[in-house]
Amino acid sequence: MTVKDLATLTPSGYPAVSLLMPTHRTAPANQQDPIRLRNLLAEARRRLDSDETVPREVASQVYDEIATAAERVDLRHAGDGLAVFASPGQVHVRVLDSPVQERVVIADTFEVRDVVADAARRHRYWALVLSEQPTRLWSGDGPELVEVTTHGFPFTHEGMGLPRDYGQEPSKHEMERHRQFFRDIAGALAEIDRLDTRPLFVLGVDRYLPYFAAEWPRPFAGTVLGNYDHAGAHEVYELLAPRLAAYTAMEQVAALESLDAARGANRFAAGLAECWSLAHQGRGAHLLVEEGYHSPAWVHDDHLHPPDQEPHQDAPGVLLDDAVDDIVESVARQSGEVTFVGDDSLASDGRIALIVRY
């Protein structure tokens, strides 16, 4: 699911259960994760059973969904956090690269803020390995790659291959068959990309690239020359890592240049409180945040206050464990863009800045 999909994730009805917990990548810390997960599941069951507005059979159904989904998570290979969402008839699981505050929330909506922020920090991409025997597509999420086996992938070209000797001239019939082969690949990838648009990295020998480039409507995010049709996920990532780093750096530079232009046009906001207010008004077009920036804050009378300024007891506020993640979710919900930039890139803007729509 994309960042915008996650931001608008809606339950099928009440109760909407959100279970979030920090996890650990290595031993011995991860040995406690199964115990913590069982404790959270027990807390979810207790809360569901004690909620008089939830029919017993619905409570049992939702608990069974969330417990079954949680049992399928391999905590030996977890990230830094786990999120499980369930409502009657639906369940969603996300393994996160960012730690989360441990909690069980039962409400009318899912607690998706941490998941949206985690997704925005990730670098998702398509890796297309062009070959006649076969062409494979990988779904990339940072260093994690999973092969796509839908929409006709992997594609295998039937018949004679492209000439390897540039002195040879294929017939017009052969040329058209090759063009059709790469046209089919481009069409299938376009269907997938429409569901989840990402930058495309292409790996393949140089005689394949012009055929595919003629059918693909956008520039490639990067290319790797060579024959890698039987390379595994780890090898593909190692080949792409320098290109991914270069592309991410280019994206950050472009976002900062857009911020400079918005600053000149007086269409930007800076600092946590102002960005929070404008994001919740739906005015955020493009949010820029430093990678390592997190900050709790109090919400009181529709204003954001520093964590050390707790509202008066006569007018209590709400403490956000991370106001940055809350802003990320708000911008994503309003179809805005989110770009994380290097630390100190926004030092003069309070580590967070927002390009506004008006």
C-alpha positions, 0 to 999 in steps of 0.5 A, spaced: 500 500 500 502 507 498 503 512 503 496 515 501 493 508 501 495 507 508 493 514 510 486 513 508 485 506 511 478 505 513 475 499 518 469 496 516 466 498 522 466 498 529 471 496 533 477 498 529 483 495 533 490 497 532 496 493 535 502 496 535 509 494 538 516 495 538 520 489 535 528 488 535 532 485 529 537 481 533 538 477 539 538 477 545 533 483 545 528 479 540 527 473 545 522 478 549 518 480 543 513 474 542 512 474 550 510 482 549 506 480 543 502 475 547 501 480 552 498 485 547 493 480 544 491 478 551 490 486 552 486 486 546 482 480 548 480 483 555 478 490 552 474 487 546 470 482 551 469 488 556 466 493 551 459 492 552 457 496 545 461 490 541 456 483 540 460 477 543 460 474 536 463 480 533 468 481 539 471 474 538 471 474 530 475 481 530 480 478 536 481 471 532 483 475 526 488 479 529 491 473 533 491 469 527 495 475 523 500 476 529 501 469 529 504 469 522 509 474 523 516 471 524 519 475 529 525 472 528 526 477 522 522 483 524 524 490 523 523 495 528 516 495 529 510 491 528 503 494 527 496 490 526 489 492 524 483 489 524 476 490 524 470 485 522 472 482 516 479 485 515 486 485 517 492 488 515 499 487 518 505 492 517 512 490 519 516 497 520 523 500 520 521 505 525 520 504 532 513 505 535 510 506 542 507 500 545 499 500 545 492 497 543 487 502 541 480 500 540 476 506 536 472 508 530 478 508 526 485 505 525 491 508 529 495 509 522 500 515 524 506 511 525 505 506 519 504 512 514 510 516 517 514 509 516 512 508 509 514 515 507 521 514 510 522 508 506 524 508 498 520 504 494 522 502 487 521 497 481 527 493 479 526 490 472 531 485 469 530 485 462 532 479 458 529 474 453 530 468 458 526 471 462 525 478 464 523 479 471 520 484 475 522 486 483 518 490 488 523 494 492 523 497 499 529 499 501 534 493 501 528 488 501 526 485 494 520 481 492 519 478 485 513 480 482 509 474 479 503 477 476 501 480 470 505 475 466 511 476 469 516 473 468 516 474 461 520 469 456 521 471 449 519 465 444 523 464 438 530 467 436 533 472 440 536 478 438 543 478 434 549 478 439 553 480 433 552 487 431 554 486 424 548 481 423 541 484 421 535 481 423 529 481 419 523 486 419 519 480 422 524 478 427 525 486 429 517 486 430 517 480 434 522 483 439 518 490 439 512 486 441 516 482 446 518 489 450 511 492 448 508 487 452 513 488 458 512 495 458 504 494 458 504 489 464 509 494 468 504 500 466 498 496 469 502 494 476 505 501 476 498 505 475 496 501 482 503 503 485 507 509 482 514 508 483 521 510 480 523 504 475 530 502 475 532 497 469 538 492 469 540 489 462 545 488 456 545 494 452 542 491 446 535 490 450 535 497 453 533 501 447 527 496 445 524 497 452 525 505 453 521 506 446 515 503 449 516 506 456 513 513 457 518 516 463 525 516 464 529 511 468 531 512 475 537 508 473 540 503 469 545 497 470 548 494 464 549 486 464 546 480 464 542 479 471 536 474 469 538 469 474 540 474 479 537 473 486 534 479 491 540 480 494 545 481 488 540 485 485 540 490 491 547 490 491 547 492 484 542 497 485 545 500 491 549 506 488 543 508 483 538 508 489 543 512 493 544 517 487 536 517 486 534 519 493 539 524 493 537 527 487 530 527 490 532 531 496 535 536 492 529 537 488 525 538 494 529 543 497 529 547 491 522 547 491 522 549 498 526 555 496 522 557 490 516 557 495 520 561 500 521 566 495 513 566 493 511 566 500 508 559 500 511 556 505 511 555 513 516 552 518 517 550 525 513 544 528 507 548 530 505 552 524 506 546 520 502 542 524 496 547 524 496 548 516 497 541 515 490 540 519 487 545 515 488 541 509 493 546 506 499 542 505 502 541 498 509 538 500 512 536 507 519 536 508 522 533 514 529 531 517 530 524 517 531 524 524 526 529 527 521 526 532 518 531 537 512 530 542 507 536 543 501 538 546 495 539 543 490 544 546 485 549 543 487 547 536 494 549 537 500 545 538 505 547 544 511 544 546 512 538 550 514 542 557 508 546 556 502 542 559 496 545 559 492 547 565 488 542 569 482 546 568 483 545 560 487 539 559 490 538 552 492 531 548 499 529 548 502 527 542 507 522 542 510 524 536 507 531 532 512 530 526 508 523 525 501 526 526 503 532 521 506 526 516 499 523 516 495 529 515 499 531 509 498 524 506 491 524 508 490 531 503 494 527 498 500 532 499 507 529 498 512 527 503 520 528 503 525 526 508 531 530 507 538 529 511 539 532 518 541 539 518 538 540 511 532 544 514 536 547 520 534 554 519 526 552 518 526 548 525 527 541 522 521 541 518 518 545 513 511 545 509 510 548 502 502 550 502 497 550 496 495 557 498 
